[in-house]
Amino acid sequence: MTLRSTIGLIRSGLITAALFIAAQIIPIGGATAMIFAPVPIMDYALGHDDWLFRSVGAVALAAAAITLAIGWPAGIAYLVTFGLASMIICHMLEKRRPFEMVVMVASVAMLIAGTFAAFAAAGSPAALADALRHSLSTGMTRGEQFYRMLGMDNPLNAETRATVLDVTVRLSPALVALSAASTVLLDLAVYWRWLDHGRIGYRLFTDLARWSAPEWLIWVLLATGFALFVPVTAISTIALDGFVCVATIYFCQGLAIMAFYFKMLSMPGLARGLIYFVTAIQPVLAALVCAAGIFDMWIDFRRLKPQSPEAGSFGDFL
């Protein structure tokens, strides 16, 4: 191991540790910085013959630094989330896997490992749910205190607050999974845009305006949708989380359809960003975009599929 490689190992491990620790000491910006914790390790390891040693070594160094700085629970939390994701991302990029596969495998691994670690820390699933409910309740109480400081009335009554808490707890697996997937996707985008310089040897992202979800995913959407009506709480909760995750994927496909036509119309970037923002925060518009992503499999809004010589599909009449 050369001196330059050793310095790179130390630098990537310490920068990663600093990004992760930032979430513990900086209220909002720290959480944003933590999202990019895998990037320094990706930059250090990818494109080298000894990428496996580099990625594992940098993750181990980062975990050790985090443990020394803020304690062993934080070190374990890093290992089962961002540390694990960093090694998986490096492995899959070196194997030239498509970005969809990288996002799915890394986020699922983070979700599974993080869930087991949380169960081990809490003692049982019920205790974990109670701890989550208590944390959410504390956060809502602080929010209400903030509203009162501003001279505003409490926007939630007791019944509404209980309903929000219950729904949030039920949706917590889906929210965690989507957060993990978004984190991996952002890390890939940052690395590909600014740090790759051809080191991984293939084009990770092609034209995202032409991106489509796999056709088999529609069966998962239908299965989870029908399972919502099963009169068993555990099954309906799992179905709800699965339905939200799959619907989010189709929402992304709907955004890709929007991007396709924005590109055709040469719409300015500022206008595109504003429309995307409004779409994301407006529930009705978001639902319409999600529906467009679902029906794109049959209607083919972007004409990406070859025209069928047979009649019988919506696309033949448009």
C-alpha positions as CSV (number, residue, x, y, z in Angstrom):
1,M,0.0,0.0,0.0
2,T,1.6,3.3,-1.1
3,L,1.8,6.5,0.9
4,R,-0.6,8.2,-1.5
5,S,-3.1,5.3,-1.1
6,T,-2.8,5.5,2.7
7,I,-3.4,9.2,2.8
8,G,-6.4,8.7,0.5
9,L,-7.8,6.1,2.9
10,I,-7.4,8.3,5.9
11,R,-8.9,11.3,4.1
12,S,-11.9,9.4,2.8
13,G,-12.6,7.7,6.1
14,L,-12.4,10.9,8.1
15,I,-14.5,12.9,5.7
16,T,-17.1,10.2,5.7
17,A,-17.1,10.2,9.5
18,A,-17.4,13.9,9.6
19,L,-20.4,13.9,7.3
20,F,-22.2,11.2,9.4
21,I,-21.4,13.0,12.7
22,A,-22.7,16.3,11.3
23,A,-26.2,14.9,11.6
24,Q,-25.8,14.6,15.3
25,I,-24.6,18.2,15.9
26,I,-26.1,20.3,13.2
27,P,-30.0,20.4,13.2
28,I,-30.9,20.5,9.5
29,G,-27.8,20.9,7.4
30,G,-26.2,18.0,9.2
31,A,-28.8,15.5,8.0
32,T,-28.4,16.8,4.5
33,A,-24.6,16.3,4.7
34,M,-25.0,12.8,6.1
35,I,-26.8,11.8,2.9
36,F,-23.5,12.0,1.0
37,A,-21.5,10.0,3.5
38,P,-20.8,7.2,0.9
39,V,-19.4,9.6,-1.8
40,P,-15.9,10.0,-0.4
41,I,-15.5,6.3,-0.2
42,M,-16.8,5.8,-3.7
43,D,-14.4,8.4,-4.9
44,Y,-11.5,6.7,-3.2
45,A,-12.3,3.1,-4.1
46,L,-13.8,3.0,-7.5
47,G,-11.7,2.6,-10.6
48,H,-8.8,0.8,-8.8
49,D,-7.8,-2.8,-8.9
50,D,-7.9,-3.0,-5.0
51,W,-11.4,-1.4,-4.8
52,L,-12.6,-4.0,-2.3
53,F,-9.7,-3.4,0.1
54,R,-10.1,0.3,-0.3
55,S,-13.9,0.4,0.3
56,V,-13.8,-2.0,3.3
57,G,-10.8,-0.2,4.8
58,A,-12.4,3.2,4.5
59,V,-15.7,2.0,6.0
60,A,-13.8,0.4,8.9
61,L,-11.8,3.6,9.5
62,A,-15.0,5.8,9.3
63,A,-16.8,3.5,11.8
64,A,-13.9,3.6,14.2
65,A,-13.7,7.4,14.0
66,I,-17.5,7.7,14.6
67,T,-17.3,5.3,17.6
68,L,-14.5,7.3,19.1
69,A,-16.2,10.6,18.5
70,I,-19.8,10.0,19.6
71,G,-20.0,6.4,20.9
72,W,-20.4,2.8,19.7
73,P,-24.1,2.9,19.0
74,A,-23.5,5.5,16.3
75,G,-20.6,3.5,15.0
76,I,-22.9,0.4,14.6
77,A,-25.6,2.6,13.1
78,Y,-23.1,3.8,10.5
79,L,-22.0,0.2,9.7
80,V,-25.4,-1.2,9.1
81,T,-26.6,1.8,7.0
82,F,-24.2,4.0,5.1
83,G,-21.2,1.7,5.6
84,L,-23.0,-1.3,4.2
85,A,-24.4,0.8,1.4
86,S,-21.0,2.2,0.5
87,M,-19.5,-1.3,0.1
88,I,-22.5,-2.6,-1.9
89,I,-22.4,0.4,-4.2
90,C,-18.7,0.0,-4.9
91,H,-19.2,-3.7,-5.6
92,M,-22.1,-3.2,-8.0
93,L,-20.5,-0.3,-9.9
94,E,-17.3,-2.3,-10.4
95,K,-19.5,-5.1,-11.7
96,R,-21.2,-2.5,-14.1
97,R,-24.7,-3.1,-12.8
98,P,-27.5,-0.7,-13.9
99,F,-28.4,2.1,-11.5
100,E,-31.8,0.7,-10.8
101,M,-30.3,-2.5,-9.5
102,V,-27.7,-0.6,-7.4
103,V,-30.4,1.5,-5.8
104,M,-32.7,-1.5,-5.1
105,V,-30.0,-3.8,-3.6
106,A,-28.3,-1.1,-1.5
107,S,-31.5,0.4,-0.1
108,V,-33.0,-3.0,0.7
109,A,-29.7,-4.1,2.4
110,M,-29.8,-0.9,4.4
111,L,-33.4,-1.4,5.4
112,I,-33.0,-5.0,6.4
113,A,-29.7,-4.5,8.4
114,G,-31.0,-1.3,10.0
115,T,-34.3,-3.0,11.0
116,F,-32.5,-6.0,12.6
117,A,-30.2,-3.6,14.5
118,A,-33.2,-1.5,15.6
119,F,-35.0,-4.6,16.8
120,A,-31.9,-5.7,18.7
121,A,-31.6,-2.3,20.4
122,A,-35.3,-2.0,21.2
123,G,-35.7,-5.6,22.3
124,S,-38.9,-6.4,20.3
125,P,-40.9,-5.1,17.4
126,A,-43.6,-3.8,19.8
127,A,-41.0,-1.9,21.8
128,L,-39.5,-0.4,18.6
129,A,-43.0,0.7,17.5
130,D,-43.6,2.3,20.9
131,A,-40.2,4.1,20.8
132,L,-41.0,5.4,17.3
133,R,-44.4,6.5,18.4
134,H,-42.9,8.3,21.4
135,S,-40.3,10.0,19.2
136,L,-42.9,11.2,16.7
137,S,-45.1,12.4,19.5
138,T,-42.2,14.4,21.0
139,G,-41.5,15.9,17.7
140,M,-45.2,16.9,17.2
141,T,-45.2,18.4,20.7
142,R,-42.2,20.5,19.9
143,G,-43.8,21.6,16.6
144,E,-46.9,22.7,18.5
145,Q,-44.8,24.7,21.0
146,F,-43.2,26.4,18.0
147,Y,-46.6,27.3,16.6
148,R,-47.6,28.8,20.0
149,M,-44.4,30.8,20.2
150,L,-45.4,32.4,16.9
151,G,-48.9,33.2,18.3
152,M,-50.6,30.5,16.1
153,D,-53.3,28.1,17.3
154,N,-52.6,24.4,17.4
155,P,-53.6,23.1,14.0
156,L,-54.2,19.5,15.2
157,N,-56.8,18.4,17.8
158,A,-56.2,15.3,19.9
159,E,-58.1,12.9,17.5
160,T,-56.3,14.2,14.4
161,R,-53.0,13.9,16.2
162,A,-53.6,10.3,17.2
163,T,-54.6,9.5,13.6
164,V,-51.5,11.1,12.2
165,L,-49.3,9.2,14.6
166,D,-50.9,5.9,13.8
167,V,-50.6,6.4,10.0
168,T,-47.0,7.6,10.3
169,V,-46.0,4.5,12.4
170,R,-47.7,2.2,9.8
171,L,-45.9,4.0,7.0
172,S,-42.6,4.1,8.7
173,P,-41.1,1.1,6.8
174,A,-42.1,2.6,3.5
175,L,-40.7,6.0,4.5
176,V,-37.4,4.5,5.6
177,A,-37.1,2.5,2.4
178,L,-37.8,5.5,0.2
179,S,-35.4,7.6,2.2
180,A,-32.7,4.9,1.7
181,A,-33.4,4.6,-2.0
182,S,-33.3,8.4,-2.5
183,T,-30.0,8.6,-0.6
184,V,-28.4,5.9,-2.8
185,L,-29.7,7.6,-5.9
186,L,-28.4,11.0,-4.9
187,D,-25.0,9.5,-4.1
188,L,-24.8,7.8,-7.5
189,A,-25.9,11.1,-9.2
190,V,-23.3,13.2,-7.4
191,Y,-20.5,10.6,-8.1
192,W,-21.5,10.3,-11.8
193,R,-21.8,14.0,-12.3
194,W,-18.7,15.3,-10.7
195,L,-16.3,12.5,-9.7
196,D,-16.4,9.6,-12.1
197,H,-14.5,10.9,-15.1
198,G,-14.9,7.5,-16.8
199,R,-13.4,5.4,-14.0
200,I,-16.2,2.9,-13.7
201,G,-16.0,2.2,-17.4
202,Y,-19.7,2.4,-18.4
203,R,-22.5,4.9,-18.7
204,L,-24.4,4.7,-15.4
205,F,-27.2,7.1,-16.3
206,T,-28.6,7.4,-19.8
207,D,-31.5,9.6,-20.9
208,L,-33.6,9.6,-17.8
209,A,-36.4,11.3,-19.7
210,R,-36.9,7.9,-21.4
211,W,-36.7,5.9,-18.2
212,S,-39.5,3.4,-17.5
213,A,-40.2,1.0,-14.7
214,P,-40.1,-2.7,-15.5
215,E,-43.4,-4.0,-16.8
216,W,-43.7,-6.8,-14.2
217,L,-43.9,-4.1,-11.4
218,I,-47.6,-3.6,-12.3
219,W,-48.4,-7.0,-10.8
220,V,-46.8,-5.9,-7.5
221,L,-48.9,-2.8,-7.5
222,L,-52.1,-4.8,-8.1
223,A,-51.2,-7.4,-5.5
224,T,-50.4,-4.8,-2.8
225,G,-53.5,-2.8,-3.8
226,F,-55.8,-5.8,-3.3
227,A,-54.0,-6.8,-0.1
228,L,-55.0,-3.5,1.5
229,F,-58.5,-4.9,2.0
230,V,-57.4,-8.1,3.7
231,P,-58.9,-7.9,7.3
232,V,-55.6,-8.8,9.0
233,T,-53.7,-5.8,10.4
234,A,-50.2,-7.2,9.7
235,I,-50.9,-8.1,6.1
236,S,-52.7,-4.8,5.3
237,T,-49.9,-2.8,6.9
238,I,-47.2,-4.6,4.8
239,A,-49.4,-4.1,1.7
240,L,-49.8,-0.4,2.5
241,D,-46.0,0.0,2.7
242,G,-45.4,-2.0,-0.5
243,F,-48.1,0.0,-2.3
244,V,-46.6,3.3,-1.4
245,C,-43.1,2.2,-2.5
246,V,-44.4,0.9,-5.9
247,A,-46.6,4.0,-6.4
248,T,-43.5,6.2,-5.8
249,I,-41.7,4.4,-8.6
250,Y,-44.5,5.0,-11.0
251,F,-44.5,8.7,-9.8
252,C,-40.9,8.8,-10.9
253,Q,-41.9,7.4,-14.3
254,G,-44.6,10.1,-14.5
255,L,-41.9,12.7,-13.8
256,A,-39.8,11.1,-16.6
257,I,-42.8,11.6,-19.0
258,M,-42.9,15.3,-17.9
259,A,-39.2,15.6,-18.5
260,F,-39.5,14.1,-21.9
261,Y,-42.0,16.8,-23.1
262,F,-40.2,19.6,-21.3
263,K,-37.1,18.6,-23.3
264,M,-39.1,18.6,-26.5
265,L,-40.5,22.0,-25.7
266,S,-37.1,23.4,-24.7
267,M,-38.5,24.6,-21.4
268,P,-36.1,26.7,-19.3
269,G,-34.6,24.9,-16.3
270,L,-36.1,27.3,-13.7
271,A,-39.6,26.7,-15.0
272,R,-39.0,22.9,-15.0
273,G,-37.8,23.0,-11.4
274,L,-40.8,25.1,-10.3
275,I,-43.2,22.6,-11.9
276,Y,-41.5,19.6,-10.4
277,F,-41.7,21.3,-7.0
278,V,-45.4,22.0,-7.3
279,T,-46.0,18.5,-8.5
280,A,-44.2,17.0,-5.5
281,I,-46.1,19.0,-2.9
282,Q,-49.6,19.1,-4.5
283,P,-51.3,15.7,-3.7
284,V,-53.8,15.8,-6.5
285,L,-51.2,16.7,-9.2
286,A,-48.8,14.1,-7.7
287,A,-51.6,11.4,-8.0
288,L,-52.2,12.4,-11.6
289,V,-48.5,12.1,-12.4
290,C,-48.4,8.7,-10.7
291,A,-51.4,7.6,-12.7
292,A,-49.7,8.7,-15.9
293,G,-46.7,6.6,-15.0
294,I,-48.9,3.6,-14.5
295,F,-50.9,3.9,-17.7
296,D,-47.7,4.6,-19.7
297,M,-47.3,0.9,-20.0
298,W,-50.4,0.7,-22.2
299,I,-50.7,4.2,-23.7
300,D,-46.9,4.8,-24.3
301,F,-47.0,8.6,-23.9
302,R,-43.5,9.0,-25.2
303,R,-43.8,6.5,-28.1
304,L,-40.8,4.6,-26.9
305,K,-42.1,1.2,-28.0
306,P,-42.3,0.1,-31.6
307,Q,-45.8,0.5,-33.0
308,S,-47.8,-2.8,-32.9
309,P,-49.1,-4.0,-36.3
310,E,-52.2,-5.3,-34.5
311,A,-55.0,-3.2,-33.1
312,G,-56.1,-3.5,-29.5
313,S,-53.9,-1.2,-27.6
314,F,-54.6,2.4,-26.7
315,G,-51.4,3.5,-28.4
316,D,-52.7,2.4,-31.8
317,F,-55.4,5.1,-31.7
318,L,-53.3,8.0,-30.4
